[in-house]
Amino acid sequence: GLSNEEECSSITMCLDRLQTAFKGDRPKTWLTPGFSVTSLTPRCVMEAGGVETLLDFVDDDVPFQLIRRRGEGTTDDTEEQQQSIICIPYSMETNDFSLILTRNLSPREYAAAIESHILQLAKESSESGIPSVVCIGMHTFVAGTPAAANELDKVLNRLKLQQNITWATAREV
């Protein structure tokens, strides 16, 4: 419900405040709260500066690049410049809110669903040679509960033993 200017201003304000809170380190990754991303959000994030990765798109499992050409559609003689951002697909299939609170999976079923998802994509990636990314969306009030955290811990420790799985932060991807 925000105007274009309000959306961009809100994103910039949020990143500025986080940068201050993180003692000068500006966030490098952005996820719009509450799935409220708009068609303008990527541009606002790029203009706010510092963000390298965007987690706003539920897409397939391969990161992709968004490119914005500044100067496009203008009549001045300035050389066209480009900005880009890497989009790391956000998976609803591994989101704790979706699995536990919406689908009503038990903590054990939640952990098993994540394990199956990751193992299947690792198998497909090994066969195709195309790496895939699994974004595991977690909320402290869902996956952070003792039962869910316990089951998730067991699964993640098993998955860490797999040779064909690499663990990375958004920045590392």
C-alpha positions as CSV (number, residue, x, y, z in Angstrom):
1,G,0.0,0.0,0.0
2,L,3.0,2.4,-0.2
3,S,3.6,4.8,-3.0
4,N,6.8,4.2,-5.0
5,E,8.6,7.0,-3.1
6,E,7.5,5.6,0.3
7,E,8.6,2.1,-0.6
8,C,12.1,3.2,-1.7
9,S,12.4,5.5,1.3
10,S,11.3,2.7,3.7
11,I,13.9,0.3,2.3
12,T,16.7,2.9,2.5
13,M,15.7,3.8,6.0
14,C,15.7,0.2,7.1
15,L,19.1,-0.5,5.5
16,D,20.5,2.7,7.1
17,R,19.3,1.7,10.5
18,L,20.6,-1.8,10.2
19,Q,24.0,-0.4,9.1
20,T,24.1,1.7,12.2
21,A,23.0,-1.2,14.4
22,F,25.7,-3.4,12.8
23,K,28.4,-0.7,13.6
24,G,28.8,0.4,10.0
25,D,28.4,-2.9,8.2
26,R,25.5,-2.5,5.7
27,P,23.5,-5.6,5.1
28,K,24.5,-7.4,1.9
29,T,21.3,-9.5,1.6
30,W,17.6,-8.3,1.5
31,L,14.4,-10.2,2.2
32,T,11.3,-8.0,2.1
33,P,9.2,-8.6,5.2
34,G,5.9,-10.5,5.0
35,F,6.2,-11.4,1.3
36,S,5.2,-7.8,0.5
37,V,7.6,-7.5,-2.5
38,T,6.4,-5.3,-5.4
39,S,7.7,-4.9,-8.9
40,L,9.5,-1.8,-7.7
41,T,11.3,-3.5,-4.7
42,P,14.4,-4.7,-6.6
43,R,15.0,-1.2,-8.0
44,C,14.6,0.3,-4.5
45,V,17.0,-2.2,-3.0
46,M,19.6,-1.5,-5.8
47,E,19.3,2.3,-5.3
48,A,19.6,2.0,-1.6
49,G,23.1,0.6,-2.2
50,G,25.2,-2.1,-0.6
51,V,22.9,-5.1,-1.1
52,E,24.3,-7.8,-3.3
53,T,21.7,-10.6,-3.0
54,L,17.9,-10.6,-3.0
55,L,15.8,-13.3,-1.5
56,D,12.4,-12.1,-2.6
57,F,11.5,-14.5,-5.3
58,V,10.0,-18.0,-5.0
59,D,11.6,-19.5,-8.1
60,D,13.4,-22.6,-9.2
61,D,16.5,-23.6,-7.3
62,V,19.2,-21.8,-9.4
63,P,20.3,-18.2,-8.6
64,F,19.9,-15.6,-11.3
65,Q,20.9,-12.1,-11.9
66,L,18.6,-9.0,-12.2
67,I,20.1,-6.2,-14.3
68,R,18.8,-2.6,-14.2
69,R,20.0,-0.2,-16.8
70,R,20.1,3.3,-15.4
71,G,19.4,5.9,-18.0
72,E,17.0,3.6,-19.8
73,G,14.0,5.6,-21.1
74,T,15.7,9.0,-20.6
75,T,16.5,11.5,-23.3
76,D,19.8,12.8,-21.8
77,D,23.2,12.0,-23.3
78,T,24.6,10.3,-20.2
79,E,26.1,6.9,-20.8
80,E,23.8,4.1,-19.8
81,Q,25.0,2.4,-16.5
82,Q,24.0,-0.9,-15.1
83,Q,23.2,-2.2,-11.7
84,S,22.7,-5.8,-10.9
85,I,21.7,-8.0,-8.0
86,I,21.8,-11.8,-7.5
87,C,18.5,-13.4,-6.7
88,I,18.8,-16.4,-4.5
89,P,15.5,-18.4,-4.8
90,Y,13.4,-18.4,-1.7
91,S,11.8,-21.8,-1.2
92,M,8.3,-22.1,0.4
93,E,9.0,-25.9,0.4
94,T,11.6,-25.5,3.1
95,N,10.1,-22.5,5.0
96,D,9.3,-23.5,8.6
97,F,6.2,-21.3,8.7
98,S,4.8,-23.0,5.7
99,L,5.6,-26.5,6.8
100,I,4.8,-26.3,10.5
101,L,2.2,-23.6,10.9
102,T,0.4,-24.0,7.6
103,R,0.7,-27.6,6.7
104,N,0.7,-28.7,10.4
105,L,3.8,-30.9,10.2
106,S,5.3,-32.2,13.4
107,P,8.9,-31.1,14.2
108,R,10.1,-34.5,13.0
109,E,8.1,-34.3,9.8
110,Y,9.4,-30.8,9.2
111,A,13.0,-31.9,9.5
112,A,12.4,-34.9,7.3
113,A,10.8,-32.7,4.6
114,I,13.9,-30.5,4.6
115,E,16.2,-33.5,4.5
116,S,14.3,-35.0,1.5
117,H,14.2,-31.7,-0.3
118,I,18.0,-31.2,0.0
119,L,18.9,-34.8,-0.8
120,Q,16.7,-34.7,-3.9
121,L,18.2,-31.5,-5.2
122,A,21.7,-32.7,-4.4
123,K,21.1,-35.8,-6.5
124,E,19.6,-33.8,-9.4
125,S,22.6,-31.4,-9.3
126,S,25.1,-34.2,-9.3
127,E,23.4,-35.8,-12.3
128,S,22.9,-32.5,-14.3
129,G,26.1,-30.7,-13.2
130,I,24.1,-27.6,-12.5
131,P,24.4,-26.5,-8.9
132,S,21.2,-25.6,-7.1
133,V,20.5,-23.6,-3.9
134,V,18.2,-24.4,-1.0
135,C,17.1,-21.5,1.1
136,I,15.9,-22.6,4.4
137,G,13.6,-19.9,5.8
138,M,13.4,-20.1,9.6
139,H,11.7,-18.1,12.3
140,T,12.8,-18.2,15.9
141,F,9.2,-18.7,17.1
142,V,8.8,-21.7,14.7
143,A,12.0,-23.6,14.0
144,G,13.5,-22.1,17.1
145,T,11.2,-24.0,19.5
146,P,13.0,-26.7,21.4
147,A,11.4,-29.7,19.6
148,A,11.8,-28.2,16.1
149,A,15.4,-27.1,16.8
150,N,16.3,-30.6,18.1
151,E,14.9,-32.3,15.0
152,L,16.5,-29.8,12.7
153,D,19.8,-30.1,14.4
154,K,19.9,-33.9,13.9
155,V,19.0,-33.5,10.2
156,L,21.5,-30.8,9.5
157,N,24.3,-32.8,11.2
158,R,23.5,-35.8,9.0
159,L,23.4,-33.6,5.8
160,K,26.8,-32.1,6.7
161,L,28.3,-35.5,6.2
162,Q,27.1,-35.7,2.6
163,Q,29.9,-35.2,0.1
164,N,27.8,-33.5,-2.6
165,I,26.3,-30.8,-0.4
166,T,28.1,-27.4,0.2
167,W,27.0,-25.1,3.0
168,A,27.1,-21.3,2.3
169,T,25.6,-18.0,3.4
170,A,23.8,-15.8,1.0
171,R,26.9,-13.7,0.6
172,E,29.0,-16.8,-0.2
173,V,26.5,-18.0,-2.8
